[in-house]
Amino acid sequence: MKIQQSIRLRMLLLIIFLTACEKKEIETPHFDVQTDALSYKVGQEVTFKFSGNAENVVFWSGEKGRNYAYKDRITEKGVLQTLQFTSAAGQGTQNDNLSIKISRDFNGIYDAANIAKASWTDITSRAVLSPNPVTGAAGAATSSGAVNISDQATDGDVPVYFAFRYASASNTLKPRQWTISSFVVSNTLADGTVNNVVANLGLAGFKGIDVSNPSFQWAFTPNAQSPTSVTMTAGNVGEAANEDWLVSVPVKLNQVSLSDYGIPIISITTLSPPKDYKYVFTAPGVYKVVFHAFNQDVAEKTGIIKEMTITIVP
């Protein structure tokens, strides 16, 4: 008798467990939104009226930075890609020993042999470098300006490598030392958004490669992990010829550093969900407004999209 009771109890507990584990289906919410008009003036309040039972609602105005179509964007070939850095020339009379290059086929093996195998496009003439005074004095730290490298961007996601090549001859002229700092690569999108693909020198991940004369190599300040500048110290008059490269990590010029985002209006924790939402557009234009209504739990999410086109006039 006790054995039968024990079996019944175990079966009951099993039924309770299976019932508790039964997956609760998440229902697609009912949701709709309307406005009194589809055209408004700049600065005029637009009231979006809701109906339905959505537990979560996110609003995308269609403005720059709030475009639903770009919510998951991580790459896009923009309308302009630029490189910008600062250079400073040291004292000396041997000039033109620094050049800037870019490669789309470097294999990422940082040694002299593989540097030589790659194809490198010289973009030195596109940049403004620190001057080389005829007196032999040091040149002032100088911004390169926005160096247009759009011709190096591809429709795909092929990365590029940036390089600074230092090459000094052995002659009766004293080579100049060079210092590089403030390295930034930007991708400007069609909507005007500027993404810093590489925001600083440290993120460029430069590595020094010695080709000849190991007595002089690129030195990182304060260190190679988080540099604020990189310097090639020059030798004296008659020093043996020297060649050193400073090569970046692979850089994807089409990268987008920040996806667009929406404004949460209703969440599952909202005690009294609003029946409308008021918004003011500050510039004229035609905006594709999106409301994303959804229900979710830890394992599942289901929702619907409501779109409308709002015209804002001056």
Stockholm file with secondary structure:
# STOCKHOLM 1.0

chainA/1-314         MKIQQSIRLRMLLLIIFLTACEKKEIETPHFDVQTDALSYKVGQEVTFKFSGNAENVVFWSGEKGRNYAYKDRITEKGVLQTLQFTSAAGQGTQNDNLSIKISRDFNGIYDAANIAKASWTDITSRAVLSPNPVTGAAGAATSSGAVNISDQATDGDVPVYFAFRYASASNTLKPRQWTISSFVVSNTLADGTVNNVVANLGLAGFKGIDVSNPSFQWAFTPNAQSPTSVTMTAGNVGEAANEDWLVSVPVKLNQVSLSDYGIPIISITTLSPPKDYKYVFTAPGVYKVVFHAFNQDVAEKTGIIKEMTITIVP
#=GR chainA/1-314 SS CHHHHHHHHHHHHHHHHHHHHSCCCCCCCCEEEECSCSEEETTCEEEEEEEECCSEEEEECCSTTCCGGGTTCCBCCCSEEEEEEEEEECSCSBCCCEEEEEESSCCSCCSHHHHHHSCCEECGGGSCCCCCCTTCCCCCCEECCCEECGGGCCSSCCCBEEEEEEEECCSSSCBCCEEEEEEEEEEECTTSCEEEEECSHHHHTCEEEEEECTTSCEEEESCSSSCSEEEECCCCTTCCCEEEEEECCCBCTTBCSSCCCCEEEECTTCSSCCSEEEEECCSCEEEEEEEEEEEECSSCEEEEEEEEEEEEEC
#=GC SS_cons         CHHHHHHHHHHHHHHHHHHHHSCCCCCCCCEEEECSCSEEETTCEEEEEEEECCSEEEEECCSTTCCGGGTTCCBCCCSEEEEEEEEEECSCSBCCCEEEEEESSCCSCCSHHHHHHSCCEECGGGSCCCCCCTTCCCCCCEECCCEECGGGCCSSCCCBEEEEEEEECCSSSCBCCEEEEEEEEEEECTTSCEEEEECSHHHHTCEEEEEECTTSCEEEESCSSSCSEEEECCCCTTCCCEEEEEECCCBCTTBCSSCCCCEEEECTTCSSCCSEEEEECCSCEEEEEEEEEEEECSSCEEEEEEEEEEEEEC
//
